Amino acid sequence: MRTDKQRDREVSDLNIDKQIERKRTEAATDRQQPVEKLLDWYDRNRRDLPWRRTKDPYSIWISEVMLQQTRVDQVIPYYERFLQAFPDVTSLATADLDSVLRIWEGLGYYSRARNLHRAAGIIADKYQGRFPKNFHDILALPGIGPYTAAAVASIAFNLPHSVVDGNVTRVVCRLYAIEGDIRTRKVQKEVEKQAAGLLDTRRPGDFNQAMMELGATICTPAAPVCTRCPLSDHCRALKQGEALRYPFKSPAAKRPHFRIAVAVIRDDRDRILIARRQEKAMLGGLWEFPGGKQEPGETLRQTVVRELREELGLEVGLDMNMSADVVKDVGVELGSDVVMDAGMELGADVSAGGSGGVVSDVIVESEPFETIHHAYSHFTIELNAFWAVLQAGEPKTRNGEPLRWVTAGQLAEFAFPKANRKITQTIVKQMNRTA
Ligand code: SF4
């Protein structure tokens, strides 16, 4: 027989359960409403992009990798060219890296292309060319982090993983008025938690794309169009009237600046020497002109001279007769200035070379014929290119990286970093002029 006290306790427990259930339902509704509005908005407003017309995981993977750090309008032509050249995993896996880098040239962050190539090889070997369908198998592939794995898993396979990129971070920080510096792991984790809590598990791929689309087209960094935003009724930043306050990002450290000097060396057959960068280095696998960073106290020309000696085993010396011939032959304006300049700058180097006289494997012009300014994500450069002419000797790289002698016309066949590519264009123009 239950006592009155027991009965009261049971009624009270029942009421608490009902309250919890009601709160859960309210929370689910609170979450559901903005999600439904967002998906409805996406269905009506999404941009027609080439990778949205397919569910093929390979194509979606290529697009997601290209879209990292790169604008949509810049990616589209690269995406189309890439898929034309390598339409599936097998064609990418069996291609040589040079041809992959050549198609990638100009898109930057070249490790992305190298990792795509490596990952395609793994998919071909380990998964018989079929893209893995499991989030953790996708994440284990080279160059694929949580963002790309979640994007491919959700868009191609409808798996419930939320994507957090810069656009999603901005939307979530504003939606929930998340304070704190987004450079910190603590704030990033909070954003990930909120994005995962919002995720629509029935349409995870569309939800992720809708969030990214909203950040790219409506909730933009400097001018969010809140009047057209499907989330405006739920946005805390908007309620505070302070959309632009979120997200907070502490100022980045100033990027270092480097001055670089390279030599465009020609041989007696008018061919130009190019060197391939080590695969593991930044811009690895791309081709460039030999040279390097200016050291304190050096002129740019002295940098070239030192780099040619250290990197290729070539000495820059002084040979009056040959330099005169060179002036005539290559049509570049070396003139007596160079001879004087070389003598003044390099006198000590020449005698230190141990020849007991003039050492002259290569002659280098006194001034750069081209100066290019270029910004990378973490530093900026000023790239100075000097004409040079090989007189004797055989250039060899210290670490065995490949060297090639190519004609000006062949330069277009090799993948160069952007700043070096500009130099190749000037080379072609100047050589056509003097031909
Ligand atoms: S209401 Fe404004 S600030 Fe808030 S998510 Fe929408 S566009 Fe961004």
Residues whose N, C-alpha, C, O or C-beta is under 5 A from the ligand:
A	BS01	SF4	V171 R174 L175 I218 C219 P224 V225 C226 C229 L231 S232 C235 A237 L238 A243
